[in-house]
């Protein structure tokens, strides 16, 4: 498993009370995007799905390799979330990689190379005879 700026339980920490009220009252929330001229739209259904699938309330029963990649300049997901998430995995094969100058998208060439290496690492670990 490879997580990039993983944001489980974003419904707990990713919105102000005013934004939550807008979602409840109007069924959608539009926010300016740093990545597009179009606003980021969050719907009540998306919100409800996030609430129904909260992960950070109990150990995560996953035994495979996990690589969590997180930019420390990410404005959307606080980098500390990656460490908190890593602690919940049952697996001992969990690594958290913090990219000091990385943002939310981790889309620069060096970031993409890091993502590819993480994927290759996980694939190799899952393909090795000792993993079956």
C-alpha positions as CSV (number, residue, x, y, z in Angstrom):
1,X,0.0,0.0,0.0
2,X,1.3,3.4,-0.9
3,X,-0.4,6.5,0.5
4,X,0.3,10.0,-0.8
5,X,-0.8,12.8,1.4
6,X,-3.3,10.4,3.0
7,X,-6.2,12.2,4.6
8,X,-8.3,9.6,6.5
9,X,-11.0,11.1,8.7
10,X,-10.8,14.5,7.0
11,X,-14.3,15.1,8.2
12,X,-12.9,15.5,11.7
13,X,-10.2,18.0,11.0
14,X,-10.4,19.3,7.4
15,X,-13.4,21.7,7.7
16,X,-14.4,24.6,9.9
17,X,-17.7,24.5,11.7
18,X,-19.1,27.1,9.2
19,X,-18.1,24.9,6.3
20,X,-19.7,21.9,8.0
21,X,-22.9,23.9,8.4
22,X,-22.9,24.9,4.8
23,X,-22.6,21.3,3.8
24,X,-25.5,20.3,6.0
25,X,-27.8,23.1,5.0
26,X,-27.0,23.3,1.2
27,X,-25.8,19.8,0.5
28,X,-22.5,21.1,-1.1
29,X,-19.6,23.3,-0.3
30,X,-17.6,25.1,-2.9
31,X,-14.1,26.3,-2.1
32,X,-11.4,28.0,-4.2
33,X,-8.7,25.6,-5.5
34,X,-5.0,26.3,-5.5
35,X,-4.8,23.8,-8.4
36,X,-7.5,24.8,-10.8
37,X,-9.7,27.7,-11.8
38,X,-12.7,25.6,-10.9
39,X,-13.7,25.4,-7.3
40,X,-13.3,22.3,-5.2
41,X,-16.8,20.9,-4.6
42,X,-17.5,18.7,-1.6
43,X,-21.0,17.2,-1.5
44,X,-23.0,15.9,1.4
45,X,-22.8,12.4,0.0
46,X,-19.0,12.6,-0.1
47,X,-19.0,13.9,3.4
48,X,-21.3,11.1,4.6
49,X,-19.0,8.5,3.0
50,X,-16.1,10.0,4.8
51,X,-17.9,9.9,8.1
52,X,-19.0,6.3,7.5
53,X,-15.5,5.1,6.7
54,X,-13.5,6.6,9.4
55,X,-10.2,4.8,9.9
56,X,-8.3,6.4,12.7
57,X,-10.5,5.2,15.5
58,X,-9.0,1.7,15.8
59,X,-5.9,-0.3,14.7
60,X,-5.8,-1.0,10.9
61,X,-5.6,-4.7,10.4
62,X,-3.3,-4.8,7.4
63,X,-0.1,-6.8,7.4
64,X,1.5,-5.9,4.1
65,X,4.1,-3.3,3.3
66,X,3.0,0.3,3.7
67,X,4.7,3.5,2.4
68,X,3.2,6.8,3.4
69,X,4.6,9.8,1.5
70,X,3.8,13.3,2.8
71,X,5.0,16.8,2.0
72,X,5.8,19.0,5.0
73,X,4.6,22.1,3.1
74,X,1.2,20.5,2.4
75,X,-1.5,23.1,3.1
76,X,-4.3,20.6,2.9
77,X,-3.1,17.7,5.0
78,X,-0.9,18.4,8.1
79,X,2.3,16.3,7.8
80,X,1.8,15.0,11.3
81,X,-1.2,13.0,10.1
82,X,1.2,10.6,8.3
83,X,2.9,9.6,11.5
84,X,-0.4,9.2,13.4
85,X,-1.7,7.0,10.5
86,X,1.5,4.9,10.5
87,X,1.1,4.1,14.1
88,X,-2.3,2.5,13.5
89,X,-1.2,-0.2,11.0
90,X,-0.7,-3.7,12.4
91,X,2.0,-4.3,9.9
92,X,5.7,-3.9,11.0
93,X,6.6,-3.0,7.4
94,X,5.4,0.6,7.6
95,X,7.6,3.5,6.5
96,X,6.7,7.2,6.6
97,X,8.6,9.5,4.2
98,X,8.4,13.2,4.8
99,X,9.4,15.5,1.9
100,X,10.6,18.6,3.6
101,X,9.9,20.9,0.7
102,X,7.0,18.9,-0.7
103,X,3.4,20.2,-1.1
104,X,0.1,18.3,-1.3
105,X,0.4,17.1,-4.8
106,X,4.0,15.8,-4.7
107,X,4.1,16.3,-8.4
108,X,7.6,17.6,-9.1
109,X,10.0,15.2,-11.0
110,X,11.8,14.3,-7.8
111,X,8.5,13.6,-6.0
112,X,7.3,11.4,-8.9
113,X,10.6,9.5,-8.7
114,X,10.0,9.0,-5.0
115,X,6.5,7.7,-5.6
116,X,7.8,5.3,-8.3
117,X,10.5,4.0,-5.9
118,X,7.9,3.5,-3.2
119,X,5.6,1.6,-5.6
120,X,8.5,-0.6,-6.8
121,X,9.5,-1.3,-3.2
122,X,6.0,-2.4,-2.2
123,X,5.6,-4.5,-5.4
124,X,9.0,-6.2,-4.8
125,X,8.0,-7.0,-1.2
126,X,4.6,-8.4,-2.2
127,X,6.2,-10.4,-5.0
128,X,9.0,-12.0,-2.9
129,X,8.5,-15.7,-2.0
130,X,8.6,-14.9,1.7
131,X,5.5,-12.7,1.4
132,X,3.2,-15.5,0.3
